[in-house]
Amino acid sequence: MEANDEEFTFTNEENVKTTFEIGEPVLNVYSFMVKFDITTRQLEFVKVNEYNSLEGEDKYIMYPNGFLYKDSTLITALVGWGEIDAKTIGLIELKFSDSGLTPKTRIAPTTINSSKVNYYFQKSFFVNFAEQEYFMFNCEPQLYLVGRESPQSEFIGDGNMPYQKEVLAAFPEDQVVEKHNFKIHSVSPILNGQYLMAYINYKGSPILEIKNRMLKTVDVIYLDEDANFKKYNDLEFRDDVLISNDKIYLKVKRNNEITLYTYTISLMK
Amino acid sequence: MTLIVGISLLITFSVKAQTLKPNFQSDHSYGTTYDSLIRDEINKSGQSLNESYFVITYIQIGAVTSWAPQFINAYKKVKDQNLDIVVVFHSNGGFRDQDVELFMKRFLALSQAEIDKLKIVFNDSLYTTITGNRHLVRLQYYFRKKLYFDEELKWNATEYFPKPIIDLSNPKSTILTEIDTLLIKERDPLVYKNASELWLLTDAKSELNTINTRNGQVTPILNLPSLYKASDLYCQFVVPNDTGKCNYAKSHESYVNSTSRKTVMVDGLHQLKEDSV
């Protein structure tokens, strides 16, 4: 908690104004990267310096759920939460320095317009596949190459067209009528990098979509009849579906016990 | 081995709940699926059908000059895909079933060998159901028993059909032990550690745990909120040379804690390679 050093007025969705006076205690958020050495149990804190937008809008660095860490630089997503309704997302490169982790340059894709960012952005994905670094985020189906503006491909689900008309909730009570065509939950290369597998909520049903190295969809596996995934149909976005090293892991809670399920991914014989 | 952990001081929260219902477009018919209807018809005739196959519909009462070319186009598109092809005929008002082979040779440009490979169904009601009660030559692709592609031949077409190539074996299950299940949410993220262990980051306690995937044992590894108060980190890293601001934060910390707000929260986890740090 800090003493407020600048008076500002906040207006909520119901047009109720709240003014924060100078000197009044306010809560501020600070972010850190922490390196943890498991062997020595040493912790090293690095403060993340916020991004000062050249466009005069507040932009917030969203490293938590996905980033690319390479050669002492970190690439992550930058979301324009300072816009009236955040509707853009892009990438930013940060470098480690004496003052902490400091934003250096915007890198492509710098501005992806998406009306869903404001309410639905939760997770970004950075995946090394076919000797390239790809970026995607949970609420849109496109795959971007890090360093290029335009998408290279997209997840298409089971290809069943036309897509349903999406209904996006503006308020929490609208969530019962929400309809999404695509939502990426997890993505990873499989089978020695031959394929890219994504766990997707496609039109409300869980599927696995598999792309080849040319990013063409080569297989789709429906999971809505699987007892463990079936219950996902009516549930919200989940972070705990992990695809890694040719396995799919998920936790399921039943009768106050949590069970870890491990599926093995292989080529069909 | 080194981990990198992103944390936020004070509080960040988000509410992103959604409720979604299954909505496989037009692949349901009164509690059953198109695939099950087609499969029933094939089974009745003593034939078998793979999980992935094509369907071409044809109605005999239409004008041959208009619809036969559409059938030929559909057939050419899929004949080399090495999958079953089912032809569903609507025969009401057309010629006799036994004359269909002759019709296929003369007007649909099929050889006897090609006809022998087809799985032919005469069922007006099935035709009506899967074409949506419209008189059409329609090409459909059923992929892993689901309607994947449904084309009215005059519309734009896809040139590409996926095949079932990936197998997902039945899962092994392990009950997690030595864990307070009330403090584990189903949505707490998992991160791969190695062949026998996963990382588990809990939301309730912002605690990093390992899960032994063989015996399900959960072991706490790091709990940052128990090691550091928010004001400790603020004083040390945000205002290291400003005692006044540090004291201000410390003097107000008990108030923030009394509201049960999380003041130190771990947001994400990324495992670095051993040689990268």
HADDOCK unambig.tbl for C-alpha pairs under 7 A between the chains (distance, minus, plus):
assign (segid A and resid 1 and name CA) (segid B and resid 249 and name CA) 4.99 0.50 0.50
assign (segid A and resid 1 and name CA) (segid B and resid 252 and name CA) 6.52 0.50 0.50
assign (segid A and resid 1 and name CA) (segid B and resid 253 and name CA) 6.93 0.50 0.50
assign (segid A and resid 2 and name CA) (segid B and resid 245 and name CA) 6.96 0.50 0.50
assign (segid A and resid 2 and name CA) (segid B and resid 248 and name CA) 6.80 0.50 0.50
assign (segid A and resid 2 and name CA) (segid B and resid 249 and name CA) 5.84 0.50 0.50
assign (segid A and resid 28 and name CA) (segid B and resid 10 and name CA) 6.95 0.50 0.50
assign (segid A and resid 29 and name CA) (segid B and resid 8 and name CA) 6.57 0.50 0.50
assign (segid A and resid 29 and name CA) (segid B and resid 9 and name CA) 5.57 0.50 0.50
assign (segid A and resid 29 and name CA) (segid B and resid 10 and name CA) 5.71 0.50 0.50
assign (segid A and resid 29 and name CA) (segid B and resid 11 and name CA) 6.63 0.50 0.50
assign (segid A and resid 30 and name CA) (segid B and resid 8 and name CA) 5.73 0.50 0.50
assign (segid A and resid 30 and name CA) (segid B and resid 9 and name CA) 5.24 0.50 0.50
assign (segid A and resid 31 and name CA) (segid B and resid 7 and name CA) 5.84 0.50 0.50
assign (segid A and resid 31 and name CA) (segid B and resid 8 and name CA) 4.47 0.50 0.50
assign (segid A and resid 31 and name CA) (segid B and resid 9 and name CA) 6.21 0.50 0.50
assign (segid A and resid 32 and name CA) (segid B and resid 6 and name CA) 5.82 0.50 0.50
assign (segid A and resid 32 and name CA) (segid B and resid 7 and name CA) 5.35 0.50 0.50
assign (segid A and resid 32 and name CA) (segid B and resid 8 and name CA) 6.31 0.50 0.50
assign (segid A and resid 33 and name CA) (segid B and resid 4 and name CA) 6.57 0.50 0.50
assign (segid A and resid 33 and name CA) (segid B and resid 5 and name CA) 5.57 0.50 0.50
assign (segid A and resid 33 and name CA) (segid B and resid 6 and name CA) 4.48 0.50 0.50
assign (segid A and resid 33 and name CA) (segid B and resid 7 and name CA) 6.30 0.50 0.50
assign (segid A and resid 34 and name CA) (segid B and resid 4 and name CA) 5.37 0.50 0.50
assign (segid A and resid 34 and name CA) (segid B and resid 5 and name CA) 4.75 0.50 0.50
assign (segid A and resid 34 and name CA) (segid B and resid 6 and name CA) 6.02 0.50 0.50
assign (segid A and resid 35 and name CA) (segid B and resid 2 and name CA) 6.64 0.50 0.50
assign (segid A and resid 35 and name CA) (segid B and resid 3 and name CA) 5.46 0.50 0.50
assign (segid A and resid 35 and name CA) (segid B and resid 4 and name CA) 4.23 0.50 0.50
assign (segid A and resid 35 and name CA) (segid B and resid 5 and name CA) 6.09 0.50 0.50
assign (segid A and resid 36 and name CA) (segid B and resid 2 and name CA) 5.47 0.50 0.50
assign (segid A and resid 36 and name CA) (segid B and resid 3 and name CA) 4.80 0.50 0.50
assign (segid A and resid 36 and name CA) (segid B and resid 4 and name CA) 5.96 0.50 0.50
assign (segid A and resid 37 and name CA) (segid B and resid 1 and name CA) 6.06 0.50 0.50
assign (segid A and resid 37 and name CA) (segid B and resid 2 and name CA) 4.27 0.50 0.50
assign (segid A and resid 37 and name CA) (segid B and resid 3 and name CA) 6.17 0.50 0.50
assign (segid A and resid 38 and name CA) (segid B and resid 1 and name CA) 5.89 0.50 0.50
assign (segid A and resid 38 and name CA) (segid B and resid 2 and name CA) 5.87 0.50 0.50
assign (segid A and resid 39 and name CA) (segid B and resid 1 and name CA) 6.68 0.50 0.50
assign (segid A and resid 47 and name CA) (segid B and resid 237 and name CA) 6.77 0.50 0.50
assign (segid A and resid 64 and name CA) (segid B and resid 6 and name CA) 5.84 0.50 0.50
assign (segid A and resid 64 and name CA) (segid B and resid 267 and name CA) 5.17 0.50 0.50
assign (segid A and resid 64 and name CA) (segid B and resid 268 and name CA) 4.65 0.50 0.50
assign (segid A and resid 65 and name CA) (segid B and resid 268 and name CA) 5.17 0.50 0.50
assign (segid A and resid 119 and name CA) (segid B and resid 16 and name CA) 6.87 0.50 0.50
assign (segid A and resid 120 and name CA) (segid B and resid 16 and name CA) 6.22 0.50 0.50
assign (segid A and resid 158 and name CA) (segid B and resid 148 and name CA) 5.52 0.50 0.50
assign (segid A and resid 159 and name CA) (segid B and resid 148 and name CA) 5.94 0.50 0.50
assign (segid A and resid 159 and name CA) (segid B and resid 149 and name CA) 6.51 0.50 0.50
assign (segid A and resid 160 and name CA) (segid B and resid 148 and name CA) 5.48 0.50 0.50
assign (segid A and resid 160 and name CA) (segid B and resid 149 and name CA) 5.69 0.50 0.50
assign (segid A and resid 175 and name CA) (segid B and resid 17 and name CA) 6.95 0.50 0.50
assign (segid A and resid 175 and name CA) (segid B and resid 18 and name CA) 5.13 0.50 0.50
assign (segid A and resid 175 and name CA) (segid B and resid 19 and name CA) 5.93 0.50 0.50
assign (segid A and resid 176 and name CA) (segid B and resid 18 and name CA) 6.83 0.50 0.50
assign (segid A and resid 176 and name CA) (segid B and resid 19 and name CA) 5.24 0.50 0.50
assign (segid A and resid 178 and name CA) (segid B and resid 18 and name CA) 6.58 0.50 0.50
assign (segid A and resid 178 and name CA) (segid B and resid 19 and name CA) 6.49 0.50 0.50
assign (segid A and resid 178 and name CA) (segid B and resid 20 and name CA) 6.58 0.50 0.50
assign (segid A and resid 179 and name CA) (segid B and resid 20 and name CA) 6.31 0.50 0.50
assign (segid A and resid 203 and name CA) (segid B and resid 22 and name CA) 6.58 0.50 0.50
assign (segid A and resid 203 and name CA) (segid B and resid 23 and name CA) 5.96 0.50 0.50
assign (segid A and resid 204 and name CA) (segid B and resid 20 and name CA) 4.91 0.50 0.50
assign (segid A and resid 204 and name CA) (segid B and resid 21 and name CA) 5.16 0.50 0.50
assign (segid A and resid 204 and name CA) (segid B and resid 22 and name CA) 4.80 0.50 0.50
assign (segid A and resid 204 and name CA) (segid B and resid 23 and name CA) 6.44 0.50 0.50
assign (segid A and resid 205 and name CA) (segid B and resid 22 and name CA) 5.34 0.50 0.50
assign (segid A and resid 217 and name CA) (segid B and resid 162 and name CA) 6.63 0.50 0.50
assign (segid A and resid 218 and name CA) (segid B and resid 162 and name CA) 4.49 0.50 0.50
assign (segid A and resid 218 and name CA) (segid B and resid 163 and name CA) 6.19 0.50 0.50
assign (segid A and resid 219 and name CA) (segid B and resid 162 and name CA) 5.21 0.50 0.50
assign (segid A and resid 219 and name CA) (segid B and resid 163 and name CA) 5.65 0.50 0.50
assign (segid A and resid 219 and name CA) (segid B and resid 164 and name CA) 5.56 0.50 0.50
assign (segid A and resid 219 and name CA) (segid B and resid 165 and name CA) 6.41 0.50 0.50
assign (segid A and resid 233 and name CA) (segid B and resid 20 and name CA) 6.27 0.50 0.50
assign (segid A and resid 233 and name CA) (segid B and resid 21 and name CA) 6.29 0.50 0.50
assign (segid A and resid 233 and name CA) (segid B and resid 22 and name CA) 6.65 0.50 0.50
assign (segid A and resid 234 and name CA) (segid B and resid 19 and name CA) 5.40 0.50 0.50
assign (segid A and resid 234 and name CA) (segid B and resid 20 and name CA) 5.06 0.50 0.50
assign (segid A and resid 234 and name CA) (segid B and resid 21 and name CA) 5.91 0.50 0.50
assign (segid A and resid 235 and name CA) (segid B and resid 18 and name CA) 6.77 0.50 0.50
assign (segid A and resid 235 and name CA) (segid B and resid 19 and name CA) 5.71 0.50 0.50
assign (segid A and resid 235 and name CA) (segid B and resid 20 and name CA) 6.74 0.50 0.50
assign (segid A and resid 236 and name CA) (segid B and resid 17 and name CA) 5.18 0.50 0.50
assign (segid A and resid 236 and name CA) (segid B and resid 18 and name CA) 4.74 0.50 0.50
assign (segid A and resid 236 and name CA) (segid B and resid 19 and name CA) 5.97 0.50 0.50
assign (segid A and resid 238 and name CA) (segid B and resid 187 and name CA) 5.24 0.50 0.50
assign (segid A and resid 239 and name CA) (segid B and resid 187 and name CA) 5.30 0.50 0.50
assign (segid A and resid 239 and name CA) (segid B and resid 188 and name CA) 6.42 0.50 0.50
assign (segid A and resid 239 and name CA) (segid B and resid 189 and name CA) 5.04 0.50 0.50
assign (segid A and resid 240 and name CA) (segid B and resid 187 and name CA) 5.14 0.50 0.50
assign (segid A and resid 240 and name CA) (segid B and resid 188 and name CA) 5.80 0.50 0.50
assign (segid A and resid 240 and name CA) (segid B and resid 189 and name CA) 4.38 0.50 0.50
assign (segid A and resid 240 and name CA) (segid B and resid 190 and name CA) 5.40 0.50 0.50
assign (segid A and resid 242 and name CA) (segid B and resid 190 and name CA) 6.19 0.50 0.50
assign (segid A and resid 242 and name CA) (segid B and resid 191 and name CA) 6.92 0.50 0.50
assign (segid A and resid 244 and name CA) (segid B and resid 192 and name CA) 6.52 0.50 0.50
assign (segid A and resid 251 and name CA) (segid B and resid 186 and name CA) 6.15 0.50 0.50
assign (segid A and resid 252 and name CA) (segid B and resid 186 and name CA) 6.47 0.50 0.50
assign (segid A and resid 253 and name CA) (segid B and resid 186 and name CA) 6.58 0.50 0.50
assign (segid A and resid 256 and name CA) (segid B and resid 181 and name CA) 6.86 0.50 0.50
assign (segid A and resid 257 and name CA) (segid B and resid 175 and name CA) 6.98 0.50 0.50
assign (segid A and resid 257 and name CA) (segid B and resid 181 and name CA) 6.89 0.50 0.50
assign (segid A and resid 258 and name CA) (segid B and resid 175 and name CA) 5.90 0.50 0.50
assign (segid A and resid 258 and name CA) (segid B and resid 176 and name CA) 5.70 0.50 0.50
assign (segid A and resid 258 and name CA) (segid B and resid 181 and name CA) 6.99 0.50 0.50
assign (segid A and resid 259 and name CA) (segid B and resid 173 and name CA) 6.30 0.50 0.50
assign (segid A and resid 259 and name CA) (segid B and resid 174 and name CA) 5.45 0.50 0.50
assign (segid A and resid 259 and name CA) (segid B and resid 175 and name CA) 4.24 0.50 0.50
assign (segid A and resid 259 and name CA) (segid B and resid 176 and name CA) 5.78 0.50 0.50
assign (segid A and resid 260 and name CA) (segid B and resid 173 and name CA) 5.60 0.50 0.50
assign (segid A and resid 260 and name CA) (segid B and resid 174 and name CA) 5.15 0.50 0.50
assign (segid A and resid 260 and name CA) (segid B and resid 175 and name CA) 6.15 0.50 0.50
assign (segid A and resid 260 and name CA) (segid B and resid 176 and name CA) 6.79 0.50 0.50
assign (segid A and resid 261 and name CA) (segid B and resid 171 and name CA) 5.69 0.50 0.50
assign (segid A and resid 261 and name CA) (segid B and resid 172 and name CA) 5.60 0.50 0.50
assign (segid A and resid 261 and name CA) (segid B and resid 173 and name CA) 4.54 0.50 0.50
assign (segid A and resid 261 and name CA) (segid B and resid 174 and name CA) 6.56 0.50 0.50
assign (segid A and resid 262 and name CA) (segid B and resid 171 and name CA) 4.98 0.50 0.50
assign (segid A and resid 262 and name CA) (segid B and resid 172 and name CA) 5.16 0.50 0.50
assign (segid A and resid 262 and name CA) (segid B and resid 173 and name CA) 6.40 0.50 0.50
assign (segid A and resid 263 and name CA) (segid B and resid 168 and name CA) 6.37 0.50 0.50
assign (segid A and resid 263 and name CA) (segid B and resid 169 and name CA) 5.85 0.50 0.50
assign (segid A and resid 263 and name CA) (segid B and resid 170 and name CA) 6.15 0.50 0.50
assign (segid A and resid 263 and name CA) (segid B and resid 171 and name CA) 4.31 0.50 0.50
assign (segid A and resid 263 and name CA) (segid B and resid 172 and name CA) 6.60 0.50 0.50
assign (segid A and resid 264 and name CA) (segid B and resid 168 and name CA) 5.79 0.50 0.50
assign (segid A and resid 264 and name CA) (segid B and resid 169 and name CA) 5.39 0.50 0.50
assign (segid A and resid 265 and name CA) (segid B and resid 166 and name CA) 6.98 0.50 0.50
assign (segid A and resid 265 and name CA) (segid B and resid 167 and name CA) 5.90 0.50 0.50
assign (segid A and resid 265 and name CA) (segid B and resid 168 and name CA) 4.95 0.50 0.50
assign (segid A and resid 265 and name CA) (segid B and resid 169 and name CA) 6.69 0.50 0.50
assign (segid A and resid 266 and name CA) (segid B and resid 166 and name CA) 5.87 0.50 0.50
assign (segid A and resid 266 and name CA) (segid B and resid 167 and name CA) 5.20 0.50 0.50
assign (segid A and resid 266 and name CA) (segid B and resid 168 and name CA) 6.54 0.50 0.50
assign (segid A and resid 267 and name CA) (segid B and resid 165 and name CA) 5.87 0.50 0.50
assign (segid A and resid 267 and name CA) (segid B and resid 166 and name CA) 4.69 0.50 0.50
assign (segid A and resid 267 and name CA) (segid B and resid 167 and name CA) 5.61 0.50 0.50
assign (segid A and resid 268 and name CA) (segid B and resid 165 and name CA) 5.11 0.50 0.50
assign (segid A and resid 268 and name CA) (segid B and resid 166 and name CA) 5.14 0.50 0.50
assign (segid A and resid 268 and name CA) (segid B and resid 167 and name CA) 4.97 0.50 0.50
